[in-house]
Amino acid sequence: MDRRSTLKLFGAAAAAGAMGLPGGAFAAGEKQMVTVVKIAGIPWFNLLEKGLIKAGSQFGIKTSMVGPANVDPAQQVKLVEDLIAKKVDVIGLVPLDVKVLAPVVERAHKAGIMVITQEGPNQSGRTWDVELINSTTFGEMQMKALAKAMGEKGEYVVYVGTLTTPLHNKWADAAIAYQKKHYPNMKLAASRFPGADEIDTSARNTQDVIQAYPKLGGIIGFGSNGPIGAGNVVRQRHLQNRIAVVGTVLPSQGKSLIESGVIREGFIWSPTDAGFAMVAVASLALKKAAFATGMDVPGLGKATVDAPAREIMVNRILVVNKQTINGLIAKGL
């Protein structure tokens, strides 16, 4: 991380302390949960923070959110280490790299700190992982949309947040496997590209792949800024009739690209609901509630629980297209 980004990160942390967030004063006996996300300041995690705050108010838990200024697993580790030193009660975590984070998550566990992950089903040491989608279905749905837009033929590329982001790569695996089985006339042009959490990086990747692969017909972006960056370049170059873009995208952020047909279709779950669910699960776990399939998770309803895998899941995939976008935006997405 460069000096400017480092100052941005620690400046934000100082401001949070001044507001009574991590490091500030708390009411006696009040539980504290701080969630470490993949990157601070992007629309997706701004919405997740709304869910954290709403649930914290409902369940009597002091909630806040921090994240690195850039997509950097090492900075996530430092943020978790800081929270261990502050002796918070619960750490929420949306991991960038489960292997890099494994030792510090284990240290949190040994310190008696609960760790609730989201998008982290493979994160060792966690207390519970909360998922709002079936990952295989999520990846396959996006490939089906891309294949339809491409006429089931031609070359495509895949963007992920990083090459180690757990669920992005799981979705990509599912999408590529589905293509190989069902669409033999389609071809993955190159190995997946990182950077889908950042608009500028996705835009640069798109400029590069358009030049490198003149027969390119499609882009899937797993990471909410991936389709935005790709779509902006495709629209600027007037290639929307030749290159189809699909992926994980917030309706409010991608509205113009979706309505103009540049992004053919998007797929999401509600990050606000995800944030709420993380705190709801933390509240239940702090109260030593029993977790079993069919249990009611406040705000989500009946959940499937895999106790040995420490995973709690509901299926809340939302499809974003010209027909659904206004209704989803009206719901705060």
Secondary structure, DSSP 8 states (H G I E B T S, - for coil): --HHHHHHHHHHHHHHHHTTSTTS---TT-EEEEEE-SSTTSHHHHHHHHHHHHHHHHHTEEEEEE--SSS-HHHHHHHHHHHHHHT-SEEEE--S-HHHHHHHHHHHHHTT-EEEEES-TT-TT-SEEEESS-HHHHHHHHHHHHHHHHTT-EEEEEEES-TT-HHHHHHHHHHHHHHHHH-TTEEE-SS-EE-TT-HHHHHHHHHHHHHH-TTEEEEEE-STTHHHHHHHHHHHTT-TTTSEEEE---HHHHHHHHHTTSEEEEEE--HHHHHHHHHHHHHHHHTT----TT-EETTTEE-EEETTTTEEE----EEESTTTHHHHHHTT-
